[in-house]
């Protein structure tokens, strides 16, 4: 059941309370550093998500602070209204705040599961917060869309927004949560959306959109999201990778300064960036050696491309199959070349 059904939403006031709660939490040195801000409100405040958002979602970054965090959030929330519900669920800490009888409630959830998500410090109105990086935010939202299909249609809108704005996505998080390959999961999402009716597509998010957006959502949201997911399955996320952007590979930025052993002659990335490649060969199953000559000093050195996981080993095999074509090309061009899987 939607606790906010038939309640009047004053967007400006609701947003103001959300921001005040965030300020109170992130200026507290005891709990601010252990909260990772994520979800729709984070995407709305920091990345221009084109719908309003009512709730606050966090990851707990230090499980030893669980009780301290829950107590502090409850204390902060009490300053803005009545706490209607607060409990520890299996995976989350949950709190429901009512700041006015006729206004929507504010749901605050703190996730306790670890998926390897990453965060960056970002500022909002002078307040520094740890915010989940975009590719991880997208990964979690995609899984949430599938898990809550038909029950939380705002997830569909968010996935459409991320796809339409070319957000990167962390495939490893998707695969870890879904327990299947990324490409297979995209197909399941597509099939679930194809079975979903457009009737009721606005359920749970009508008050978060203006009238023009509502009209577009009724007609286009589902089919446009299906189209973008099909395009993603064919190309952008599953069929192409670069060494520079791959989460499965690690590469030398300056010989001697990373994991490149005794190669000290080239000592800065500017030296190696435009260095012409002389040879690419395997060192072992998990490592490629790229021999370069600095364009500024004439010194020779080895750079290394190493796999971080099984998917990285597959990517190295694709790279070595195309290795001969890079002789004479720059190291930077090699790192940014789009390889097809």
C-alpha positions as CSV (number, residue, x, y, z in Angstrom):
1,X,0.0,0.0,0.0
2,X,1.3,3.5,-0.8
3,X,1.3,5.5,2.4
4,X,1.3,8.8,0.4
5,X,-1.8,8.0,-1.7
6,X,-4.3,11.0,-2.0
7,X,-2.0,13.3,-0.1
8,X,-1.3,16.8,-1.3
9,X,2.3,17.5,-2.2
10,X,3.9,20.9,-1.7
11,X,7.1,20.3,-3.7
12,X,9.0,23.3,-2.4
13,X,8.3,22.5,1.3
14,X,8.9,18.8,0.9
15,X,12.3,19.4,-0.8
16,X,13.2,22.0,1.9
17,X,12.7,19.4,4.6
18,X,14.7,16.8,2.8
19,X,17.6,19.2,2.4
20,X,17.5,20.2,6.1
21,X,17.6,16.5,7.1
22,X,20.6,15.9,4.8
23,X,22.3,19.0,6.3
24,X,21.7,17.7,9.9
25,X,23.1,14.3,9.0
26,X,26.1,15.2,7.0
27,X,27.3,18.0,9.3
28,X,27.4,15.4,12.2
29,X,31.0,14.2,12.2
30,X,29.9,11.0,14.0
31,X,27.6,9.6,11.2
32,X,28.1,11.8,8.1
33,X,31.3,9.9,7.0
34,X,29.5,6.5,7.2
35,X,26.4,7.4,5.1
36,X,26.5,6.9,1.3
37,X,23.7,9.0,-0.3
38,X,22.0,7.3,-3.2
39,X,18.7,6.8,-4.9
40,X,16.2,9.2,-6.6
41,X,16.8,12.2,-4.4
42,X,20.5,11.9,-4.9
43,X,20.1,11.7,-8.7
44,X,17.6,14.7,-8.5
45,X,19.8,17.0,-6.4
46,X,23.2,16.1,-8.0
47,X,22.5,14.9,-11.6
48,X,19.3,16.7,-12.7
49,X,16.9,13.7,-12.6
50,X,13.8,15.2,-14.3
51,X,11.3,14.2,-11.7
52,X,10.7,15.1,-8.1
53,X,11.7,12.7,-5.3
54,X,10.2,12.2,-1.9
55,X,12.5,9.9,0.1
56,X,16.0,9.6,1.3
57,X,18.1,6.5,0.7
58,X,21.6,5.7,2.0
59,X,24.1,2.9,2.3
60,X,25.6,2.2,5.7
61,X,29.4,2.3,5.2
62,X,30.4,1.0,8.6
63,X,28.3,-1.7,10.2
64,X,29.8,-1.0,13.6
65,X,27.9,2.3,13.6
66,X,24.5,0.9,12.9
67,X,22.9,1.7,16.3
68,X,24.5,5.2,16.4
69,X,23.3,6.0,12.9
70,X,19.7,4.8,13.6
71,X,19.5,6.8,16.8
72,X,20.8,9.9,15.2
73,X,18.5,9.7,12.2
74,X,15.6,9.2,14.5
75,X,16.6,12.2,16.6
76,X,17.0,14.4,13.5
77,X,13.7,13.3,12.0
78,X,11.8,14.2,15.2
79,X,12.8,17.8,14.7
80,X,10.6,17.9,11.6
81,X,7.5,16.0,12.5
82,X,6.1,12.8,13.9
83,X,7.8,9.4,13.4
84,X,5.1,7.0,12.3
85,X,7.3,3.9,12.0
86,X,10.9,3.0,12.7
87,X,12.3,-0.5,12.6
88,X,15.2,-2.7,11.6
89,X,14.3,-4.8,8.6
90,X,16.4,-7.7,7.4
91,X,18.6,-5.6,5.1
92,X,17.6,-2.1,6.0
93,X,17.0,0.4,8.7
94,X,13.7,2.0,8.0
95,X,12.0,5.2,9.3
96,X,8.7,6.9,8.2
97,X,8.3,10.6,9.0
98,X,5.1,12.6,8.8
99,X,5.7,16.4,8.9
100,X,2.0,17.3,8.2
101,X,-1.2,15.3,8.3
102,X,-2.2,16.1,4.7
103,X,1.3,15.9,3.2
104,X,3.2,12.8,1.9
105,X,5.4,11.0,4.3
106,X,9.2,11.0,4.1
107,X,10.7,7.5,3.9
108,X,14.3,7.2,5.1
109,X,16.0,3.9,4.4
110,X,19.6,2.8,5.2
111,X,20.8,-0.3,3.4
112,X,23.0,-2.7,5.3
113,X,24.0,-4.9,2.4
114,X,27.5,-4.6,0.8
115,X,27.7,-4.7,-3.0
116,X,31.0,-3.0,-3.5
117,X,29.5,0.4,-4.4
118,X,31.7,3.5,-4.6
119,X,31.1,7.0,-3.5
120,X,32.5,10.5,-4.2
121,X,32.4,13.6,-2.1
122,X,30.1,16.2,-3.6
123,X,28.8,19.5,-2.3
124,X,25.2,20.7,-2.2
125,X,24.6,24.3,-0.9
126,X,28.0,24.1,0.8
127,X,27.3,20.7,2.5
128,X,29.7,17.9,1.6
129,X,28.1,14.5,1.2
130,X,29.3,11.1,0.1
131,X,27.3,10.4,-3.0
132,X,27.2,7.1,-4.9
133,X,28.9,7.3,-8.3
134,X,26.6,7.4,-11.3
135,X,27.5,3.9,-12.7
136,X,26.7,2.2,-9.4
137,X,23.5,4.3,-8.9
138,X,22.4,3.1,-12.3
139,X,23.2,-0.5,-11.6
140,X,21.2,-0.6,-8.4
141,X,18.2,1.3,-10.0
142,X,18.1,-1.2,-12.9
143,X,17.9,-4.1,-10.5
144,X,15.3,-2.3,-8.4
145,X,13.2,-1.7,-11.6
146,X,13.1,-5.4,-12.3
147,X,12.5,-6.5,-8.7
148,X,9.7,-3.9,-8.2
149,X,8.2,-4.0,-11.7
150,X,4.7,-2.7,-11.6
151,X,4.9,-1.7,-8.0
152,X,7.3,1.3,-8.2
153,X,7.0,2.7,-11.7
154,X,9.3,5.6,-10.9
155,X,12.1,3.1,-11.3
156,X,11.2,2.7,-14.9
157,X,11.3,6.5,-15.3
158,X,14.7,6.7,-13.7
159,X,16.1,3.9,-15.9
160,X,14.8,5.7,-18.9
161,X,16.4,8.9,-17.8
162,X,19.8,7.3,-17.1
163,X,19.7,5.5,-20.5
164,X,18.6,8.5,-22.4
165,X,21.4,10.6,-20.9
166,X,24.1,8.0,-21.6
167,X,24.9,7.2,-18.0
168,X,27.7,4.6,-17.5
169,X,26.6,1.4,-15.6
170,X,28.5,-1.0,-13.3
171,X,27.8,-4.4,-14.9
172,X,29.5,-6.2,-12.1
173,X,27.0,-4.9,-9.5
174,X,24.1,-5.9,-11.7
175,X,25.5,-9.4,-12.2
176,X,26.3,-9.8,-8.5
177,X,22.7,-8.8,-7.5
178,X,20.9,-10.5,-10.3
179,X,23.1,-13.7,-10.2
180,X,23.3,-13.8,-14.0
181,X,25.1,-12.2,-16.9
182,X,24.5,-8.5,-17.6
183,X,23.2,-9.3,-21.1
184,X,20.8,-12.0,-19.8
185,X,19.5,-9.6,-17.2
186,X,18.9,-6.8,-19.7
187,X,16.8,-9.3,-21.7
188,X,14.7,-10.2,-18.6
189,X,14.1,-6.5,-18.0
190,X,12.9,-6.1,-21.6
191,X,10.6,-9.1,-21.3
192,X,9.1,-7.8,-18.0
193,X,8.5,-4.4,-19.5
194,X,6.8,-5.9,-22.6
195,X,4.4,-7.8,-20.3
196,X,3.6,-4.6,-18.3
197,X,0.5,-2.6,-19.3
198,X,0.6,1.1,-19.9
199,X,-2.6,1.3,-17.9
200,X,-1.6,2.6,-14.4
201,X,1.9,3.5,-15.5
202,X,1.7,6.7,-13.6
203,X,0.9,4.9,-10.3
204,X,3.2,6.1,-7.6
205,X,4.8,8.9,-9.6
206,X,2.0,11.1,-10.9
207,X,2.6,13.7,-8.2
208,X,6.3,13.7,-9.1
209,X,5.8,15.0,-12.7
210,X,4.3,18.0,-14.3
211,X,1.3,17.7,-16.7
212,X,3.4,17.6,-19.9
213,X,5.6,14.8,-18.4
214,X,2.5,12.8,-17.4
215,X,1.2,12.9,-20.9
216,X,4.5,11.7,-22.3
217,X,4.8,9.0,-19.7
218,X,1.3,7.6,-20.4
219,X,2.2,7.1,-24.1
220,X,5.9,6.7,-24.4
221,X,7.7,5.7,-21.2
222,X,7.4,2.0,-21.4
223,X,8.1,1.6,-25.1
224,X,11.0,4.1,-25.1
225,X,12.6,2.3,-22.1
226,X,12.3,-1.0,-24.0
227,X,13.9,0.5,-27.1
228,X,16.8,1.9,-25.1
229,X,17.4,-1.4,-23.2
230,X,17.4,-3.3,-26.5
231,X,20.0,-0.8,-27.9
232,X,22.1,-1.3,-24.7
233,X,21.9,-5.0,-25.0
234,X,23.1,-4.8,-28.6
235,X,25.9,-2.4,-28.2
236,X,26.8,0.1,-25.6
237,X,27.1,-1.9,-22.4
238,X,27.6,-5.5,-23.5
239,X,29.5,-5.5,-26.9
240,X,32.1,-2.8,-26.7
241,X,34.9,-2.0,-24.1
242,X,38.0,0.2,-23.9
243,X,41.0,-0.6,-21.7
244,X,40.8,2.9,-20.3
245,X,37.2,2.5,-19.1
246,X,37.0,-1.2,-18.3
247,X,36.4,-2.2,-14.7
248,X,38.0,-5.5,-15.5
249,X,41.4,-4.3,-16.4
250,X,44.2,-2.3,-14.8
251,X,46.9,-0.6,-16.9
252,X,50.2,1.2,-16.5
253,X,49.9,5.0,-16.4
254,X,53.6,5.6,-16.0
255,X,56.2,2.9,-15.9
256,X,57.7,2.6,-12.4
257,X,54.8,4.4,-10.8
258,X,52.1,1.7,-10.7
259,X,52.7,-2.0,-10.9
260,X,55.2,-1.9,-13.6
261,X,58.3,-3.1,-11.7
262,X,61.7,-1.8,-12.6
263,X,60.7,0.2,-15.7
264,X,61.8,3.6,-14.4
265,X,63.0,5.4,-17.6
266,X,59.6,6.8,-18.4
267,X,58.3,8.4,-15.3
268,X,55.2,10.4,-16.2
269,X,52.0,9.8,-18.0
270,X,52.8,12.7,-20.4
271,X,55.9,10.7,-21.5
272,X,54.0,7.5,-22.1
273,X,50.7,9.0,-23.4
274,X,51.9,9.7,-27.0
275,X,54.6,7.0,-27.0
276,X,54.4,4.8,-30.1
277,X,53.8,1.1,-29.5
278,X,56.6,-1.2,-30.6
279,X,55.1,-4.5,-29.6
280,X,52.2,-6.1,-27.6
281,X,52.6,-9.6,-26.3
282,X,51.4,-11.9,-23.5
283,X,53.4,-12.2,-20.3
284,X,51.0,-14.7,-18.9
285,X,47.3,-15.5,-19.0
286,X,46.5,-12.5,-16.9
287,X,48.9,-9.9,-18.2
288,X,49.9,-8.2,-21.5
289,X,53.2,-6.4,-22.0
290,X,53.1,-3.3,-24.2
291,X,56.6,-2.1,-25.3
292,X,56.7,1.7,-26.0
293,X,59.3,4.4,-26.8
294,X,58.8,7.8,-25.2
295,X,58.1,10.5,-27.8
296,X,59.9,13.0,-25.6
297,X,63.0,11.2,-24.3
298,X,63.4,8.3,-26.7
299,X,63.7,5.9,-23.8
300,X,62.1,2.5,-24.1
301,X,59.9,0.9,-21.4
302,X,57.3,-1.7,-20.9
303,X,53.7,-0.9,-19.9
304,X,51.3,-3.6,-18.6
305,X,47.6,-4.4,-19.0
306,X,46.4,-6.8,-16.3
307,X,43.1,-8.5,-15.7
308,X,41.3,-8.1,-12.4
309,X,38.8,-10.9,-12.8
310,X,37.6,-13.6,-15.3
311,X,35.9,-11.1,-17.5
312,X,39.2,-9.2,-17.7
313,X,41.0,-12.3,-18.9
314,X,38.4,-12.6,-21.7
315,X,39.0,-8.9,-22.6
316,X,42.7,-9.5,-22.7
317,X,42.2,-12.3,-25.2
318,X,40.3,-9.9,-27.5
319,X,43.0,-7.3,-27.2
320,X,45.8,-9.7,-28.1
321,X,43.8,-10.9,-31.1
322,X,44.0,-7.3,-32.4
323,X,47.5,-6.6,-31.1
324,X,49.4,-6.4,-34.4
325,X,47.3,-3.6,-35.7
326,X,48.5,-1.2,-32.9
327,X,52.2,-1.2,-33.8
328,X,53.3,2.4,-34.4
329,X,50.1,3.8,-32.8
330,X,50.1,5.8,-29.6
331,X,49.7,4.1,-26.2
332,X,46.8,6.5,-25.4
333,X,45.0,5.6,-28.6
334,X,45.4,1.9,-27.7
335,X,43.9,2.5,-24.3
336,X,40.9,4.3,-25.7
337,X,40.3,2.0,-28.7
338,X,36.8,0.4,-28.8
339,X,37.2,-3.4,-28.8
340,X,34.2,-5.5,-29.8
341,X,33.3,-8.5,-27.7
